[in-house]
Amino acid sequence: MGLIFAAWKAYHNFNDSFARYLNYIKARYGTYNFIYSLTHNDGIPDLYEGTEDSDEDGTPDYLDEDSDDDGIPDATDGTDGPDGDGIPNYLDLDSDDDGIPDATELTVDLDGDGIPSYLDLDSDGDGSPDVAENSAGTDPTDPSSYPIWRVDKRNVSGVEDGRSWSTAFTTLQTGIDAASAAGGSDVWVSRKESMTKRERTIRVHWS
């Protein structure tokens, strides 16, 4: 009864009759659905979820324990939308917009920072955002695996993607630009470049 009572408190003046409010709910949604909503306590008002079946599993959202079928219960997802895409977490297939589905990341906290991976922009805590690792093809769940862009002006292969020494960028600025565009990563410069030792490895992050 707690969820129904809380909803009444939130949306109705205390001078209203609680009994009349319950009768309204039962008349609109039927006695069965009203009773079911007392046990389907996902913390999201049924009026908010509505009758749409977002994951097309045959169960309307207001009765579905996992409305987007991402493996994370609606009660855990909630209605926040930290990635700013206008989609609440309980319907968002990528709640932190890092390019990795929530169904893959789930609620584990790999780096122990108190943020579950499906909401963590750097799941393994290696300093490289998940979106950068996803773009570079490195493992966002492994702190020893992170994007590295290589620079070597001696590259004459005709291919410059920065992903290996044989296809390294030929200018430092190109490497920095690639790291910034990816969301932050390391830029390694060939030992033969005319740079100081301190400059040979440059970590680029955005804020």
N, C-alpha and C positions, 0 to 999 in steps of 0.2 A: 504493500500500500504506500510505501515511502515515496516511490517515483511519482505516482499519481498525486499524492499530497503536495510534493515539491513543485510539480507542474502547476497545481492550483495556486499555490502561494506565489509562483513567479508570474502567472498570467492573469490572476484574478484578485480583486480587492477582498480583504478579509471580511467585509460586510456581506459578500455573496454567500449563498448557502452552499456548503461543500456537498451536501446530498444532491442538490440540484445540478452541480457540476458533474458528479458521478453519473447521474441519469442522462446528462447530455452526452457524455463519452459513450455510454452503453447504447444509447439511441443511434449515435452516428456510426459506431464501429461494430455494434453487435455485442451481446453478452460474452460470447466465446473469445473474441479478440480482446475484449477488455480484461477478461480473466487471464488470458495468455500474456498480456502486456505486463502483468504483475510479476510473472516469472521470467519474461524476456527483459530483464533489467540490464540493458547495455549502457545506461546512463544518457542515452540520446532519446528525447521525446519522440513518441510515435508520430506525432503531428509534423515533426521536423523531417523524419525519415520518409514518410509518405508510402504510397503503395507501388512505386516503381520497383522493378526488379533489375537492379543495376548489373548484377553478374549473370543474369539470365539462367539462374539455377532453379527457377520455378517457385521461389520463395520471395515475396515482396520484402523490400528493405526493412520495413517496420517489424517484420517477424524474423529477419535473417540475422544470425549471430555474426556473420562475416559478409557484409553487403558487397564488398568488391572482390571477394574470394582470393585474398592475397595471403591467407594463412595467419593473419593477425586479427583477432576478434575486434568487433566494433567497439566493445567496452574498453579495449586497450588503445585503439586508434583515436577515438574521440572525434570531435568536430573542428579541432584546430587545423590550420593550413599554413605551416611555417614557410613553405616555399613560395607563397604569394601567387599561386596559380588560380586561386579562387575555388579550388576543389578541397573539401574537408578530408582529413586523413582517412576516415572510414570509407571513402569512395575513391581515394587517390591511389593509383597503382605505383606511384613513385613519390612518396610523401616529401622527400627532401630534394627532389628534382636533380639527382646526381647521375641520372642515366642508368641506374641499376634498379630493377624492380624490387618493391618491398617484399615480394614473395621469395626473392633470392636473399635479401639482407636479413629479414625477420627481426626479432627483438633481442638478439644476442648483443652483448656489449663487449666487443673484441678488445678495445683498448682500455677498458675499465674507467672511462671518464664519466660514467653515469648516464650516457646518452645511448639508447639502443641504435644499432647499425642502420635501421631503416629511417632514422632521423638524423644520423651523424654524418656531417659533411666530410669527415676524415675518419672512416671506420676503424682503421688500424693504427691511427695516431702517429703516422710516420712523417707528418708535416706536408704531405702532398694530398690535396683534395681528391675525393673519390672520382669526381667528374674528370679530373686530369688523368688519373690512372686508367679510368675506363676508356678515355680517348686514346691514350698512349699504348693500351694493351697490356699494362702491368696489373698486378693483383692487388686490388684495394683492401684485401683482407690479410695481406702479408706485409708487415712493417719493413721487411728487408727488400721488398720489391716496390720500386717507385720510378716515375718517369725520369729519364735522363736524355738530354739532347746534346749531341756531340758537335764540336766545332773543330775543323782542321782545314786550314787554307790550302793544304797540299792535295785535297781531294780533286781528282781529275776524272772521276768515273762518269760524270755527266748527270748523276743522280744526287740530289741534295734533299734528304728528308730528316737528317739529324738523328736517325734511329740506330745507326751503327757507325763505326769509324770509316768503313768503306763508302758510306753514303752521308758522311758528315756535312753539316753546313760549312760554308767557306768563310763566313763572316760572323763575328760574335753577336752583332746586333740581330741577325736573323735567328740565332739560337735564343736570345733573350725574348724576342718577339714570339717565338713558338712556345716558350715556357709560359709567358704571360697569357697567351691566347688559350692555352690548355688549362689555365687555372692555377698554375704554380708548379714548379718542378726544379730539377737540377740542370745546369748547363756545364758540361765538361769540355774543357779546351785542351787540345793536343799539347803535350809537353814541349813540342818544338816551336809553339807559338811564342812570339816575342812579348811575353807577359810575365809579371812577377808571379812567384809561387802562390801567393795569396789570391791572385786573380784567376787561377786556373780552374777552380771549381766555384761556381756562382749559383747560389740557391735563390730562385725567384719565386716569390709568392705575392698574391694580391690581397688587399684588405678592403 
